[in-house]
Amino acid sequence: MGVQVRRLDARMTTVLMSLLIVTMINGGFRGGAIIFSAEAALDPLCGVSNEWFCSPTDFDRSDAQEQVLPYLRVRPKCDPAYYNHGAQIAYIHSSCAHSSTCGDCLTRATQIMRENCPGKDGAQYGTEECCARYEKNKFC
């Protein structure tokens, strides 16, 4: 599994902000500037910036992933994806920070999932612009 992390995820930002608040309440902070970047953690369902993850298991059908990935580009919010508009095969979720770059970002995200997780019944990818995720089992 390949993981590249460049920014803080939402969980880490929450922990650090909590520690900062407690420190300020207890009088341990005497000024200065603190900057946190949680850019792509804008959607907790997709993980952290510049990461991709794959399920360890494959779909039952060899072309199922190719049926799922186009659904991600239409930006659903935890919707089911269907195999040839018949049987439900996965749950999908995607979101974008900026609508003007969303299509390109989601296209890139689906390409990364296709290349790094071929045939897997679950995958996710997130950047500071967008995130995309699908899984065979309901996750949202």
C-alpha positions in Angstrom: 0.0 0.0 0.0 1.3 3.4 -0.9 0.7 6.4 1.3 1.9 9.9 0.9 0.9 12.4 3.5 1.7 16.1 3.1 -0.8 17.8 5.4 -2.6 17.2 8.7 -5.7 15.2 8.6 -8.9 16.2 10.4 -8.4 14.0 13.4 -4.9 15.3 14.0 -6.0 18.9 13.6 -8.8 18.3 16.1 -6.4 16.9 18.6 -3.9 19.8 18.1 -6.6 22.4 18.3 -7.9 20.9 21.5 -4.5 20.9 23.0 -4.0 24.5 22.0 -7.3 25.5 23.6 -6.5 23.7 26.9 -3.1 25.3 26.9 -4.6 28.8 26.4 -7.2 28.2 29.1 -4.5 27.1 31.5 -2.5 30.2 30.7 0.4 28.4 29.0 0.2 30.3 25.7 1.6 33.9 25.7 0.9 35.0 22.1 2.5 34.2 18.7 0.9 32.7 15.7 -0.1 29.1 15.1 -1.3 28.0 11.7 -2.9 24.6 10.9 -3.5 23.2 7.4 -6.3 20.6 7.2 -7.0 21.3 3.6 -8.3 18.0 2.2 -9.6 16.8 5.4 -12.6 18.9 4.6 -14.6 15.7 4.1 -14.2 13.1 6.9 -15.5 10.3 4.7 -12.5 10.4 2.4 -9.5 10.5 4.7 -6.5 12.9 4.5 -4.6 14.8 1.8 -2.8 13.0 -0.9 -3.5 9.5 0.3 -5.0 6.5 -1.4 -6.2 3.3 0.1 -7.3 0.0 -1.4 -9.5 -2.8 -0.1 -7.6 -6.1 0.2 -10.5 -7.9 -1.6 -11.7 -7.8 -5.2 -15.1 -7.4 -6.7 -16.9 -10.6 -7.8 -17.2 -9.3 -11.3 -14.1 -8.3 -13.3 -15.7 -5.2 -14.8 -17.5 -4.0 -11.6 -14.9 -1.3 -10.8 -15.4 0.2 -14.2 -19.1 0.3 -13.5 -18.5 2.1 -10.2 -15.9 4.8 -11.1 -18.1 6.9 -13.4 -20.6 7.4 -10.6 -17.9 9.2 -8.5 -17.5 11.9 -11.1 -21.0 13.0 -10.8 -20.3 13.9 -7.1 -22.8 11.8 -5.1 -23.1 12.0 -1.4 -23.1 8.5 -0.1 -25.2 7.0 -2.9 -25.4 3.4 -4.1 -23.8 2.5 -7.5 -25.4 -0.1 -9.7 -24.1 -2.7 -12.1 -25.6 -1.9 -15.5 -28.4 -0.2 -13.7 -29.4 -3.5 -12.1 -27.9 -4.9 -8.9 -26.3 -2.6 -6.4 -22.6 -3.2 -6.2 -21.1 -0.4 -4.1 -21.6 2.7 -2.0 -19.9 5.8 -3.3 -19.1 9.2 -2.0 -17.2 12.2 -3.5 -16.9 15.9 -2.7 -15.1 18.9 -3.9 -13.8 22.1 -2.3 -14.1 24.1 -5.5 -16.8 23.5 -8.1 -14.7 25.0 -10.9 -12.0 22.3 -10.7 -14.2 19.5 -9.4 -14.6 17.5 -12.7 -10.8 17.4 -13.4 -10.0 16.6 -9.8 -12.5 13.7 -9.6 -11.3 12.4 -13.0 -7.7 12.3 -11.6 -8.9 10.6 -8.4 -10.7 7.9 -10.3 -7.6 7.3 -12.5 -5.4 7.0 -9.4 -7.9 4.5 -7.9 -8.0 2.5 -11.2 -4.2 2.3 -11.4 -3.4 1.6 -7.8 -6.5 -0.5 -6.8 -7.4 -2.5 -10.0 -10.5 -4.6 -9.4 -10.7 -3.9 -5.7 -14.1 -3.7 -4.1 -13.1 -0.6 -2.2 -10.8 2.4 -2.7 -10.4 6.0 -1.7 -8.3 9.0 -2.7 -8.3 12.5 -1.3 -6.4 15.8 -2.2 -6.9 19.3 -1.0 -9.3 19.9 -3.9 -11.5 16.8 -3.8 -12.0 13.3 -2.4 -13.6 10.1 -3.8 -14.4 6.8 -2.1 -16.3 3.6 -2.9 -16.8 0.5 -0.9 -18.8 -2.7 -1.3 -20.2 -2.3 2.2 -22.1 0.8 3.4 -19.6 3.2 5.1 -21.8 6.3 5.5 
